[in-house]
Structure formats: C-alpha cells, structure tokens
Amino acid sequence: MRKSLRLRNRSDFSRVYRHGKSFANHQFVVYWFSKKEVERFRLGVSVSKKVGNAVVRNRMRRLVKEIVRHHETEIADGLDMVFIVRKGALAMEYKELEKSALHVLRKAKLLKASRK
C-alpha cells in the first residue's frame, strides 16, 4: 500500500474514532469518517497487544494492508478508515481474512458497488 494512503497521526486516528461510524464482525472492526477533501481513501490499521506479541501484530497489520492493496480500486474514495484486528482473525488463512475484510467493508457500504 502506498504511503500516501496511510493514516499516521494520532489526531487522524482520534478524529475517525470520535466522529466516524463503525461496523464490526468477529475478525475486524472498521471505523470510517467521510472526508471529501481527500482524493482517495486513507487507511490505518490497529492491532491490540491482546491479540499477540509484536511479531503477530505486525503480521496481521501487513496482511490487512495487503488485502486493502489488492482491493483498493473497489473501495470508495474520500474516506479515512481504521481497521481494528480482533483475536478471531489469528486462526484464519489469508483467503478467509480477505473474505471477512470484504464482508465488513460491504456491510459498512464502503465498497463502490455497494454505495450506488
């Protein structure tokens, strides 16, 4: 995923948490905040220490970024999003994670096809 599409500042994360909407399933929680001045969407990934040690957390973060990278053309523009990984995602293979991430995005109406 390109660096320009990442949320990095604490203030950006806080704005999304405070003013955004959320949707969840057993593996992920997605918070989003509509921001029209942003040309594309921006993504932040959060993994709690409850999920595992640093190696596990970084692996989950990389997997989520890779899933979003593969589907970035399908995700609606003008959004700041934060994915929170839950413990349920640990036991899943990549394809199952991808299916679950797309499910949560579809239910939250963050995919271009579901926005129409």
NUDO-992942 format. One record per residue (C-alpha): z, x, y. Coordinates in nm, 3 decimals, always signed. Layout:
NUDO-992942
{w=Z | u=X | v=Y}
...
This chain:
NUDO-992942
{w=+0.000 | u=+0.000 | v=+0.000}
{w=-0.090 | u=+0.132 | v=+0.343}
{w=+0.192 | u=+0.248 | v=+0.570}
{w=+0.074 | u=+0.017 | v=+0.848}
{w=+0.154 | u=-0.283 | v=+0.624}
{w=+0.520 | u=-0.189 | v=+0.566}
{w=+0.834 | u=-0.319 | v=+0.730}
{w=+1.058 | u=-0.023 | v=+0.805}
{w=+1.302 | u=-0.103 | v=+1.085}
{w=+1.634 | u=-0.271 | v=+1.027}
{w=+1.559 | u=-0.502 | v=+1.319}
{w=+1.239 | u=-0.624 | v=+1.150}
{w=+1.427 | u=-0.697 | v=+0.827}
{w=+1.703 | u=-0.873 | v=+1.021}
{w=+1.454 | u=-1.090 | v=+1.210}
{w=+1.291 | u=-1.201 | v=+0.885}
{w=+1.628 | u=-1.279 | v=+0.723}
{w=+1.768 | u=-1.458 | v=+1.027}
{w=+1.469 | u=-1.659 | v=+1.148}
{w=+1.246 | u=-1.677 | v=+0.842}
{w=+1.216 | u=-1.910 | v=+0.547}
{w=+1.272 | u=-1.823 | v=+0.183}
{w=+1.175 | u=-1.917 | v=-0.168}
{w=+1.304 | u=-1.779 | v=-0.498}
{w=+1.257 | u=-1.772 | v=-0.872}
{w=+1.457 | u=-1.583 | v=-1.137}
{w=+1.297 | u=-1.246 | v=-1.062}
{w=+1.227 | u=-1.246 | v=-0.688}
{w=+1.330 | u=-1.391 | v=-0.354}
{w=+1.072 | u=-1.384 | v=-0.079}
{w=+1.162 | u=-1.427 | v=+0.287}
{w=+0.884 | u=-1.468 | v=+0.540}
{w=+0.854 | u=-1.502 | v=+0.913}
{w=+0.532 | u=-1.605 | v=+1.083}
{w=+0.427 | u=-1.352 | v=+1.345}
{w=+0.090 | u=-1.432 | v=+1.499}
{w=+0.050 | u=-1.105 | v=+1.693}
{w=+0.038 | u=-0.913 | v=+1.364}
{w=-0.319 | u=-0.880 | v=+1.241}
{w=-0.231 | u=-0.856 | v=+0.871}
{w=+0.087 | u=-0.922 | v=+0.679}
{w=+0.366 | u=-0.664 | v=+0.663}
{w=+0.589 | u=-0.617 | v=+0.359}
{w=+0.939 | u=-0.488 | v=+0.300}
{w=+1.099 | u=-0.455 | v=-0.044}
{w=+1.472 | u=-0.466 | v=-0.104}
{w=+1.647 | u=-0.385 | v=-0.431}
{w=+2.025 | u=-0.410 | v=-0.452}
{w=+2.247 | u=-0.148 | v=-0.615}
{w=+2.350 | u=-0.425 | v=-0.856}
{w=+2.003 | u=-0.401 | v=-1.012}
{w=+2.042 | u=-0.041 | v=-1.125}
{w=+2.057 | u=+0.323 | v=-1.026}
{w=+1.819 | u=+0.488 | v=-0.779}
{w=+1.552 | u=+0.557 | v=-1.042}
{w=+1.542 | u=+0.191 | v=-1.148}
{w=+1.547 | u=+0.062 | v=-0.789}
{w=+1.263 | u=+0.291 | v=-0.680}
{w=+1.056 | u=+0.197 | v=-0.985}
{w=+1.095 | u=-0.173 | v=-0.907}
{w=+1.006 | u=-0.107 | v=-0.543}
{w=+0.690 | u=+0.079 | v=-0.649}
{w=+0.590 | u=-0.198 | v=-0.890}
{w=+0.627 | u=-0.469 | v=-0.625}
{w=+0.424 | u=-0.266 | v=-0.374}
{w=+0.153 | u=-0.214 | v=-0.635}
{w=+0.138 | u=-0.586 | v=-0.715}
{w=+0.105 | u=-0.669 | v=-0.346}
{w=-0.159 | u=-0.398 | v=-0.300}
{w=-0.373 | u=-0.549 | v=-0.576}
{w=-0.348 | u=-0.896 | v=-0.422}
{w=-0.344 | u=-0.813 | v=-0.050}
{w=-0.672 | u=-0.996 | v=+0.013}
{w=-0.516 | u=-1.318 | v=-0.122}
{w=-0.201 | u=-1.305 | v=+0.095}
{w=-0.206 | u=-1.493 | v=+0.425}
{w=-0.224 | u=-1.295 | v=+0.749}
{w=+0.022 | u=-1.293 | v=+1.038}
{w=+0.338 | u=-1.270 | v=+0.827}
{w=+0.634 | u=-1.041 | v=+0.790}
{w=+0.761 | u=-1.066 | v=+0.431}
{w=+1.061 | u=-0.925 | v=+0.248}
{w=+1.066 | u=-0.923 | v=-0.133}
{w=+1.411 | u=-0.902 | v=-0.290}
{w=+1.412 | u=-0.797 | v=-0.654}
{w=+1.668 | u=-0.964 | v=-0.880}
{w=+1.815 | u=-0.836 | v=-1.206}
{w=+1.592 | u=-1.069 | v=-1.409}
{w=+1.291 | u=-0.854 | v=-1.322}
{w=+1.422 | u=-0.547 | v=-1.506}
{w=+1.331 | u=-0.654 | v=-1.857}
{w=+0.977 | u=-0.761 | v=-1.768}
{w=+0.646 | u=-0.584 | v=-1.817}
{w=+0.404 | u=-0.530 | v=-1.527}
{w=+0.185 | u=-0.833 | v=-1.608}
{w=+0.489 | u=-1.061 | v=-1.626}
{w=+0.617 | u=-0.924 | v=-1.293}
{w=+0.276 | u=-0.980 | v=-1.138}
{w=+0.268 | u=-1.337 | v=-1.263}
{w=+0.619 | u=-1.401 | v=-1.131}
{w=+0.543 | u=-1.248 | v=-0.789}
{w=+0.227 | u=-1.456 | v=-0.754}
{w=+0.425 | u=-1.764 | v=-0.860}
{w=+0.683 | u=-1.715 | v=-0.586}
{w=+0.409 | u=-1.650 | v=-0.328}
{w=+0.216 | u=-1.958 | v=-0.439}
{w=+0.526 | u=-2.181 | v=-0.425}
{w=+0.608 | u=-2.048 | v=-0.077}
{w=+0.245 | u=-2.122 | v=+0.026}
{w=+0.186 | u=-1.762 | v=+0.132}
{w=-0.145 | u=-1.722 | v=-0.052}
{w=-0.463 | u=-1.801 | v=+0.141}
{w=-0.581 | u=-2.052 | v=-0.122}
{w=-0.255 | u=-2.250 | v=-0.104}
{w=-0.249 | u=-2.252 | v=+0.279}
{w=-0.553 | u=-2.481 | v=+0.306}
